[in-house]
Each structure stands twice: as structure tokens, then as C-alpha cells.
Amino acid sequence: MTEMGMPVSIIEQEERLLKRVTAPVMSKFYKDLHESRGVKIFCDQSIETINKIDNNYEVLTNNGISISTDLIIAGIGAIPNNKLAQDSGIKCKNGIIVDQYCRTNVPYVFAAGDCANAFNDLYGYAMRVESVPSANAHAKVIASSIIGNEVTNRELPWFWSDQYEFKLQMAGLSEGYDEIHIHGKIEENAFMACYGKEGSLIAVDSVNMPKNFNNYKKALANSMRLSMDLIKDPNFDPSSIFSASY
Ligand SMILES: Cc1cc2nc3c(=O)[nH]c(=O)nc-3n(C[C@H](O)[C@H](O)[C@H](O)COP(=O)(O)OP(=O)(O)OC[C@H]3O[C@@H](n4cnc5c(N)ncnc54)[C@H](O)[C@@H]3O)c2cc1C
């Protein structure tokens, strides 16, 4: 919308953008990026009132910011609607509970995608992931279950988001990381945040580094243990992970 010349304001109740999914360094990069394109960003603010005045709306925040606009987009998250499943005797908690074969507790009833709180064999616990790759992975597991194969759900959670000419790609779950290493150069708009826990890589966020991202993603998806010491080595080339040249 900002590229189409419309003035855009973002109101975020957390103290930084993308707080739920990424590190402060990435939040700052995206805040700076959007602000450099003319987007006004107000963090630490929640919406208190929306008044309709003629054909416009006046949005008032708890900290006294007032914005006049003719269009409001509320991107404030989603809660899975379990009602149909629950009323049918299917167990639900944060979505429809399914095992590693995407089976519910009711025989011959499966669940996939955003609504499924699915056991993930790669992590050893259930998670509800809202992304296209996750929904696709569930679909394959279900198709396999139906024809009697025992393929389990072990999809590495991963996401992408294209903002302007910047490709953000994220793989793995960074929650609980105890160190972070920046590979590449933030000021050159091509870098990766590599998240480590107890000395090993657990997740990566990548901006405009799709080749490196794919190597790390493949390594994480295959449960390879990549030590953070290796990742921090300036001579380390992620493409060597699969070419065995390092
Ligand atoms: C604005 C936005 C941007 C996104 N961007 C990305 C992205 O960049 N990358 C990414 O990986 N993911 C993204 N996602 C998430 C992604 O779209 C979802 O994770 C994915 O579509 C989930 O697939 P699904 O099949 O579970 O659900 P959906 O794609 O939502 O499909 C469910 C379908 O079921 C239908 N339905 C619902 N109830 C009933 C009923 N009672 N009877 C019959 N039909 C019914 C719905 O109409 C819908 O068509 C985005 C989502 C949104 C909203």
C-alpha cells in the first residue's frame, strides 16, 4: 500500500515488531526498512477507541496517538475454531489434537493445516503451525496414512515473507535460544540470524540469502547437529554442509 502511495500507519502493542517470532535485531531491521519506505510505526500502543466520523475513522491509542483513516486492517492473530470437531467428540486443545500420522482420536478422521495441533516427530512434541509448508506436509502424511503407509509428520517449521524486494525466510523454532550469530552484513541487506542453543544451531532467519538459507534449512530438517563454533567461523561456507568440502 505504501508503494501505491497510500499513507500507512502500524500500531503494535508489543515494544517491537515481530516479537513473537524473531530476535530484536530482525525486528529493528524491518522497522527501519518500513520506516524508510514511509510507513509510520507506533510500538507499545494498543487501540482504545475507533470513532466513525463521516466516511473516516479516528483511531485512538492508549498513549494518546490519534490517526484518521478510511481503512483499518486488524491483523491481530487468529484462534482456531474447533467447535465442529469438539461437538463431534474429537479431542481439541489449541486446535484439533492429532498424532504423528495426523489422526484424531476418532477413527478415520484426520486433521491438517492451521487447525491441527499435530505431533511433530522431529521435535517430539505437538505444535500448531500456521504456514503453507506445514499444511502441505500434513496433507502428505494424511494421504500416506489413508493408503496404509506409516509416514510420520516430521516437517521442520519454516516460513517466508516477501516485503518490498526483501525475502525473509525462517526455519526452525528459535524459542529458547541462548546465543545469536549474524552472518553477512545487515547494512548490505543480506544477512542471516543464526540462533543457537547449548552450542548447536536451532533456527535461522534469513534476509536475501536464499542459498545459505536452503543449506541450513536442509541441515535442520535432517536433524544435523551444526555447532555454533562452526557457524561463527568466518571461513565456514554453508554450501559445504552437503558438499563435504569443509
Ligand atoms: C494474510 C495472510 C498471509 C499469510 N502469509 C503466509 C506466508 O507468506 N507464508 C506461509 O507459509 N503462510 C502464510 N499464511 C498462512 C497460510 O495461509 C495458512 O497457514 C494456510 O493457508 C493453512 O492452510 P489450511 O488448509 O489449514 O487452511 P485454509 O487455507 O484457511 O483453508 C481452509 C479452507 O476451509 C474452508 N472452510 C472453513 N470451514 C469450513 C466448513 N465448515 N466447511 C467447508 N469448508 C470450510 C475455508 O473457507 C478455507 O477455504 C498467511 C495467512 C494469512 C491470513
The ligand as an SDF file (V2000), in Angstrom:
LIG
                    3D

 53 58  0  0  0  0  0  0  0  0999 V2000
   -2.7650  -12.6110    5.3470 C   0  0  0  0  0  0  0  0  0  0  0  0
   -2.0850  -13.9600    5.4570 C   0  0  0  0  0  0  0  0  0  0  0  0
   -0.8050  -14.1110    4.9570 C   0  0  0  0  0  0  0  0  0  0  0  0
   -0.1600  -15.3260    5.0390 C   0  0  0  0  0  0  0  0  0  0  0  0
    1.1030  -15.4530    4.5200 N   0  0  0  0  0  0  0  0  0  0  0  0
    1.7350  -16.6320    4.5630 C   0  0  0  0  0  0  0  0  0  0  0  0
    3.0270  -16.7830    4.0010 C   0  0  0  0  0  0  0  0  0  0  0  0
    3.6180  -15.8530    3.4780 O   0  0  0  0  0  0  0  0  0  0  0  0
    3.6400  -17.9860    4.0810 N   0  0  0  0  0  0  0  0  0  0  0  0
    3.0130  -19.0530    4.6620 C   0  0  0  0  0  0  0  0  0  0  0  0
    3.6110  -20.1280    4.7030 O   0  0  0  0  0  0  0  0  0  0  0  0
    1.7770  -18.9530    5.1960 N   0  0  0  0  0  0  0  0  0  0  0  0
    1.1260  -17.7710    5.1630 C   0  0  0  0  0  0  0  0  0  0  0  0
   -0.1380  -17.6480    5.7130 N   0  0  0  0  0  0  0  0  0  0  0  0
   -0.7420  -18.8060    6.3760 C   0  0  0  0  0  0  0  0  0  0  0  0
   -1.3460  -19.7610    5.3770 C   0  0  0  0  0  0  0  0  0  0  0  0
   -2.2260  -19.0780    4.5290 O   0  0  0  0  0  0  0  0  0  0  0  0
   -2.0820  -20.8650    6.1380 C   0  0  0  0  0  0  0  0  0  0  0  0
   -1.2180  -21.4330    7.0810 O   0  0  0  0  0  0  0  0  0  0  0  0
   -2.5790  -21.9540    5.2120 C   0  0  0  0  0  0  0  0  0  0  0  0
   -3.4150  -21.4260    4.2190 O   0  0  0  0  0  0  0  0  0  0  0  0
   -3.3220  -23.0140    6.0260 C   0  0  0  0  0  0  0  0  0  0  0  0
   -3.9170  -23.9430    5.1860 O   0  0  0  0  0  0  0  0  0  0  0  0
   -5.2210  -24.7010    5.6550 P   0  0  0  0  0  0  0  0  0  0  0  0
   -5.5640  -25.6260    4.5650 O   0  0  0  0  0  0  0  0  0  0  0  0
   -5.0430  -25.2050    7.0270 O   0  0  0  0  0  0  0  0  0  0  0  0
   -6.3420  -23.5790    5.8230 O   0  0  0  0  0  0  0  0  0  0  0  0
   -7.0110  -22.5480    4.7040 P   0  0  0  0  0  0  0  0  0  0  0  0
   -6.0280  -22.3120    3.6430 O   0  0  0  0  0  0  0  0  0  0  0  0
   -7.5190  -21.4700    5.5510 O   0  0  0  0  0  0  0  0  0  0  0  0
   -8.1480  -23.4550    4.1320 O   0  0  0  0  0  0  0  0  0  0  0  0
   -9.2820  -23.8340    4.9030 C   0  0  0  0  0  0  0  0  0  0  0  0
  -10.4870  -23.8310    3.9940 C   0  0  0  0  0  0  0  0  0  0  0  0
  -11.5820  -24.4450    4.6640 O   0  0  0  0  0  0  0  0  0  0  0  0
  -12.7360  -23.6970    4.3720 C   0  0  0  0  0  0  0  0  0  0  0  0
  -13.7130  -23.9790    5.4490 N   0  0  0  0  0  0  0  0  0  0  0  0
  -13.7010  -23.4960    6.7070 C   0  0  0  0  0  0  0  0  0  0  0  0
  -14.7390  -24.0010    7.4070 N   0  0  0  0  0  0  0  0  0  0  0  0
  -15.4030  -24.8070    6.5700 C   0  0  0  0  0  0  0  0  0  0  0  0
  -16.5970  -25.6230    6.6990 C   0  0  0  0  0  0  0  0  0  0  0  0
  -17.2910  -25.6880    7.8420 N   0  0  0  0  0  0  0  0  0  0  0  0
  -16.9730  -26.3270    5.6230 N   0  0  0  0  0  0  0  0  0  0  0  0
  -16.2700  -26.2790    4.4670 C   0  0  0  0  0  0  0  0  0  0  0  0
  -15.1850  -25.5270    4.2770 N   0  0  0  0  0  0  0  0  0  0  0  0
  -14.7430  -24.8090    5.3180 C   0  0  0  0  0  0  0  0  0  0  0  0
  -12.2680  -22.2880    4.3190 C   0  0  0  0  0  0  0  0  0  0  0  0
  -13.1850  -21.4860    3.5840 O   0  0  0  0  0  0  0  0  0  0  0  0
  -10.9310  -22.4300    3.6040 C   0  0  0  0  0  0  0  0  0  0  0  0
  -11.0280  -22.3640    2.2110 O   0  0  0  0  0  0  0  0  0  0  0  0
   -0.8020  -16.4310    5.6360 C   0  0  0  0  0  0  0  0  0  0  0  0
   -2.1090  -16.2750    6.1310 C   0  0  0  0  0  0  0  0  0  0  0  0
   -2.7350  -15.0670    6.0490 C   0  0  0  0  0  0  0  0  0  0  0  0
   -4.1390  -14.9280    6.5750 C   0  0  0  0  0  0  0  0  0  0  0  0
  1  2  1  0
  2  3  1  0
  2 52  2  0
  3  4  2  0
  4  5  1  0
  4 50  1  0
  5  6  2  0
  6  7  1  0
  6 13  1  0
  7  8  2  0
  7  9  1  0
  9 10  1  0
 10 11  2  0
 10 12  1  0
 12 13  2  0
 13 14  1  0
 14 15  1  0
 14 50  1  0
 15 16  1  0
 16 17  1  0
 16 18  1  0
 18 19  1  0
 18 20  1  0
 20 21  1  0
 20 22  1  0
 22 23  1  0
 23 24  1  0
 24 25  2  0
 24 26  1  0
 24 27  1  0
 27 28  1  0
 28 29  2  0
 28 30  1  0
 28 31  1  0
 31 32  1  0
 32 33  1  0
 33 34  1  0
 33 48  1  0
 34 35  1  0
 35 36  1  0
 35 46  1  0
 36 37  1  0
 36 45  1  0
 37 38  2  0
 38 39  1  0
 39 40  1  0
 39 45  2  0
 40 41  1  0
 40 42  2  0
 42 43  1  0
 43 44  2  0
 44 45  1  0
 46 47  1  0
 46 48  1  0
 48 49  1  0
 50 51  2  0
 51 52  1  0
 52 53  1  0
M  END
$$$$
